[in-house]
Amino acid sequence: MLVKQNDIFKLRFSKELGPLVAFVALFTFTAIVNPRFLTSFNLQSLGRQIAIFGLLAIGETFVIISGGGSIDLSAGSVVALSGVLVAWFMKQQLSIWLSILLVLLICNVIGMWHGLAVTKLKVPAFIVTLGTLTIARGAAAVITKGWPIVGLPRGFLTIGQENWMGVPISFWIFAIITVVSHFFLTKTVYGKHLRAVGGNQVAARFSGVNVEKVRFIAFTVCALLSGLVGIIVASRLSQGQPGVGTSYELFAIASSVIGGTSLGGGEGTIIGAVIGASVISLLWNALVMLNVSTYWHNVVIGLVIVVAVTLDVLRKRSSGG
């Protein structure tokens, strides 16, 4: 039994070690080629980007681990809708904290809808979240009539633009949520149940696990974190912009898979997802610092996504999964 546990530890470590080495190598290469990469301004910008992609990756990891081929395709659109809503609420003279609370409650309802549709109505996660992708993006455009909502309170902008001890406040928020999420997945009964459900729903159900409840919570967490990212992005941009968040769900999925989360469910870590998000964010930043044409950015990121998913498939096939 001890040998098997050690083997599992080595496997997980190797999954996280690869992307971590890639991050360090890319970081070092970019710093050597362009010394401006190491300026405090750029490192703070990189930290803010890692916070955005990292929070989305954590939420997506919960969903993917839950199994059943589950992914949440609505994350980017929920980011746009929540950013627009928090700006709209504040323009209606609501306080900053009440506006944030209302947006998180709305995102909680979105996540609950996803969970209920998947667990009770047996609608494939792909379909229900694809529908939300379109609805949320359309709702954001309807609310704003296609124009950004500007003139937000200075206090709200602190969340996405200010630093504390030289580190972006958004990164501190991300770090706290990373620690809490890691604790829940590794030290609580829910984390054990989530992996069990993702690995084998039938066996988990016979073991007394409430499969529906476990998956319901996973979708709710994902939507809540997407809403939080939308709030952070609106604060960072100083506006509620209906066009933000395009392809963010793909970056979140890629970050999770790069970090070792299996698309088949049952496997994955928060640390791995965070490392994957850091790789994606660093790659995006490096392309800018290396003066690579913006036309190539999505091409490169797309190739990374394809490679990550392909490696996951090959990994599962070689392990007999």
Secondary structure, DSSP 4 states (H G I P E B T S, - for coil): -HHHHHHHHHHHHHHHHHHHHHHHHHHHHHHHH-GGGGSHHHHHHHHHHHHHHHHHHHHHHHHHHT-TT---TTHHHHHHHHHHHHHHHHHTT--HHHHHHHHHHHHHHHHHHHHHHHHTS---HHHHHHHHHHHHHHHHHHHHTTS-B----HHHHHHHH-EETTEEHHHHHHHHHHHHHHHHHHHSHHHHHHHHHHH-HHHHHHTT--HHHHHHHHHHHHHHHHHHHHHHHHHHHTSB-TTTTTTHHHHHHHHHHHTT--TTSS---HHHHHHHHHHHHHHHHHHHHTT--GGGHHHHHHHHHHHHHHHHHHHHHHTT-
